[in-house]
Amino acid sequence: TYYLRFYGGLYDSLTGSYVYDFTLSVKEAVDIESAEIISGKTTFINGLENVINHNTKLQITYSDQSTREVTVSATGTTDGQGNSISCVLQNEDGQTTDMFGDLEPGTYELVFSSGGKELYRQTIQVVSIDSILKGTLYTGKNKIVSGQNYDDLTWYSFTPEETSKYLFDFGTGYVPVSMTIRNGESWL
């Protein structure tokens, strides 16, 4: 037998007051059996992209074979069922490395775990920006090709000729992007 003590109320945002009389549901928790990435990138640019981003989603399968989709956070994720999911990045030697640092180009593995159990490994590639550049932008008109979504970005380089303000106008009627270059620093 367990004895549980309750105190304090739950805040009701509709009435702006605390509620001290409420219904509490108790159910048996289910453990995570497995997981797999259902969306997210597998190639990242060193120094420019995080290996975990807002598009990284896991499909969780529980011990009762029910499933749930969760969005992954690099600092830890919960599944709404009482389970915590952690993620570490391992280099080619199997050593845990800082996923927020400037990663050297190479092959890495994202390792997802819960309750000390490894759930899933995803191999990822970290590449140099130079290996994927589509071209160079110059002052004047440039023909560019854009990616279709966040996971399909296209990259171009732009090296200003002098310290100045530069306007990037896409000619679409939208507010153009403005960038100021001063002493080697840039602001968008």
HELIX and SHEET records of a PDB file:
HELIX    1   1 ILE A  129  SER A  131  5                                   3    
HELIX    2   2 TYR A  150  ASP A  152  5                                   3    
SHEET    1   A 2 LEU A  10  ASP A  12  0                                        
SHEET    2   A 2 SER A  17  VAL A  19 -1                                        
SHEET    1   B 3 ILE A  32  SER A  39  0                                        
SHEET    2   B 3 LYS A  57  TYR A  62 -1                                        
SHEET    3   B 3 THR A  67  THR A  71 -1                                        
SHEET    1   C 5 THR A  43  ILE A  45  0                                        
SHEET    2   C 5 LYS A 117  VAL A 127  1                                        
SHEET    3   C 5 GLY A 106  SER A 114 -1                                        
SHEET    4   C 5 SER A  84  GLN A  90 -1                                        
SHEET    5   C 5 THR A  77  THR A  78 -1                                        
SHEET    1   D 5 THR A  43  ILE A  45  0                                        
SHEET    2   D 5 LYS A 117  VAL A 127  1                                        
SHEET    3   D 5 GLY A 106  SER A 114 -1                                        
SHEET    4   D 5 SER A  84  GLN A  90 -1                                        
SHEET    5   D 5 THR A  96  THR A  97 -1                                        
SHEET    1   E 2 LEU A 133  LEU A 137  0                                        
SHEET    2   E 2 TRP A 155  PHE A 158  1                                        
SHEET    1   F 3 SER A 164  PHE A 168  0                                        
SHEET    2   F 3 VAL A 177  ARG A 182 -1                                        
SHEET    3   F 3 GLU A 185  TRP A 187 -1                                        
END                                                                             
